[in-house]
């Protein structure tokens, strides 16, 4: 279907085409010098000492938990209002996801109070998610985790360039995990990054990324090594040079594109304020958002499927972020849901709607989306 206003549109141009062409002409496609440069520049961008490129944020979450020795018998607190990969990574290492409720109707991130409400002596780690690009209350959460010796992981899939209290997300926790999927603010098609500052994690994460091997193909190609050992149970989570080349170009523009997103969100908020019953979260939220998503709450009495269908008929693509993880069959079958202690999460999950947002969206299209939504709700 050709959308009049799609949900998202990747911001790609000649610079990305040229970067990919250069990689192909080099004839070195696997993880190499461009990947290393991308890691260096991304670490500088976030404000962490290290960055490790991987093939997805999910892979990053998995090896971060593994490097922190999280496993069977451990609880890991995370939100239920997130993409399922956040909780899947916990199950990969044999730990138990424990879902915390969102902080409030206004702020859809998990709060310190919500974390404390579900913490137990078995709590080994917390994964916070900077929902829609809006940073969590990292000062309070990081202090709590440090005092209790709890591993803190930031799922920053939505949030490259977001900051709070003068620090970029991805630099607060023991690990920050970023996604570069095609719909993200910074895209490499498929890809991710793990940021961290403790040097004792560096070798283990590199081994886990590439089959537990002590050297990689580029080392041997350059004559820096002639053999290798396998010292850990590793995975095939490497990033290719093609992905890294895209990432280097995208990284140059992510700040300016985040600013465009911010301006569009401001336009949305102005237009939506006149639509009775529609609630917009994260207004006056502390810190600087990456504005990855444009989420709203529909009025409680409205049939969301009918609204989405009417918007679709008008050429407007929408989505839902997210159905709570504890309501999925796979998690119910594991005895992990549904959870009665998540009333706000479930309310949001039933009424949430995501409107189109991407840097090349223009104000007239925002006005069209809001006017159409107003008409659809008026007819409901």
Rosetta blueprint (number, residue, H / E / L):
1 X L
2 X L
3 X L
4 X L
5 X E
6 X L
7 X L
8 X L
9 X L
10 X L
11 X L
12 X L
13 X L
14 X H
15 X H
16 X H
17 X H
18 X H
19 X H
20 X H
21 X H
22 X H
23 X H
24 X H
25 X H
26 X H
27 X L
28 X L
29 X L
30 X L
31 X L
32 X L
33 X H
34 X H
35 X H
36 X H
37 X H
38 X H
39 X H
40 X H
41 X H
42 X H
43 X H
44 X H
45 X H
46 X H
47 X L
48 X L
49 X L
50 X E
51 X E
52 X E
53 X E
54 X E
55 X L
56 X L
57 X H
58 X H
59 X H
60 X H
61 X H
62 X H
63 X H
64 X H
65 X H
66 X H
67 X H
68 X L
69 X L
70 X L
71 X L
72 X L
73 X L
74 X L
75 X E
76 X E
77 X E
78 X E
79 X E
80 X L
81 X L
82 X L
83 X L
84 X L
85 X H
86 X H
87 X H
88 X H
89 X H
90 X H
91 X H
92 X H
93 X L
94 X L
95 X L
96 X E
97 X E
98 X E
99 X E
100 X E
101 X L
102 X E
103 X L
104 X L
105 X L
106 X L
107 X L
108 X L
109 X L
110 X E
111 X L
112 X H
113 X H
114 X H
115 X H
116 X H
117 X H
118 X H
119 X L
120 X L
121 X L
122 X L
123 X E
124 X E
125 X E
126 X E
127 X E
128 X E
129 X E
130 X L
131 X H
132 X H
133 X H
134 X L
135 X L
136 X L
137 X L
138 X H
139 X H
140 X H
141 X H
142 X H
143 X H
144 X H
145 X H
146 X H
147 X H
148 X H
149 X L
150 X L
151 X E
152 X E
153 X E
154 X E
155 X E
156 X L
157 X L
158 X L
159 X L
160 X L
161 X L
162 X L
163 X E
164 X E
165 X L
166 X L
167 X E
168 X E
169 X L
170 X L
171 X L
172 X L
173 X L
174 X L
175 X E
176 X E
177 X E
178 X E
179 X E
180 X L
181 X E
182 X L
183 X L
184 X L
185 X L
186 X L
187 X L
188 X L
189 X E
190 X L
191 X L
192 X E
193 X E
194 X E
195 X E
196 X E
197 X L
198 X L
199 X H
200 X H
201 X H
202 X H
203 X H
204 X H
205 X H
206 X H
207 X H
208 X H
209 X H
210 X E
211 X L
212 X L
213 X E
214 X L
215 X L
216 X L
217 X H
218 X H
219 X H
220 X H
221 X H
222 X L
223 X L
224 X L
225 X L
226 X L
227 X L
228 X L
229 X L
230 X E
231 X L
232 X L
233 X L
234 X L
235 X L
236 X E
237 X L
238 X L
239 X L
240 X L
241 X H
242 X H
243 X H
244 X H
245 X H
246 X H
247 X H
248 X H
249 X H
250 X H
251 X H
252 X H
253 X H
254 X H
255 X H
256 X H
257 X H
258 X H
259 X H
260 X H
261 X H
262 X H
263 X H
264 X H
265 X H
266 X H
267 X H
268 X H
269 X H
270 X H
271 X H
272 X H
273 X L
274 X L
275 X L
276 X L
277 X L
278 X L
279 X E
280 X L
281 X L
282 X L
283 X L
284 X L
285 X L
286 X L
287 X L
288 X E
289 X L
290 X L
291 X L
292 X L
293 X L
294 X E
295 X E
296 X E
297 X E
298 X L
299 X L
300 X L
301 X L
302 X L
303 X L
304 X H
305 X H
306 X H
307 X H
308 X H
309 X H
310 X H
311 X H
312 X H
313 X H
314 X L
315 X L
316 X E
317 X L
318 X L
319 X E
320 X L
321 X L
322 X L
323 X L
324 X L
325 X H
326 X H
327 X H
328 X L
329 X H
330 X H
331 X H
332 X H
333 X H
334 X L
335 X L
336 X L
337 X L
338 X L
339 X L
340 X L
341 X L
342 X L
343 X H
344 X H
345 X H
346 X H
347 X H
348 X H
349 X H
350 X H
351 X H
352 X E
353 X E
354 X E
355 X E
356 X L
357 X L
358 X L
359 X L
360 X L
361 X L
362 X L
363 X H
364 X H
365 X H
366 X H
367 X H
368 X H
369 X H
370 X H
371 X H
372 X H
373 X H
374 X H
375 X H
376 X H
377 X H
378 X H
379 X H
380 X L
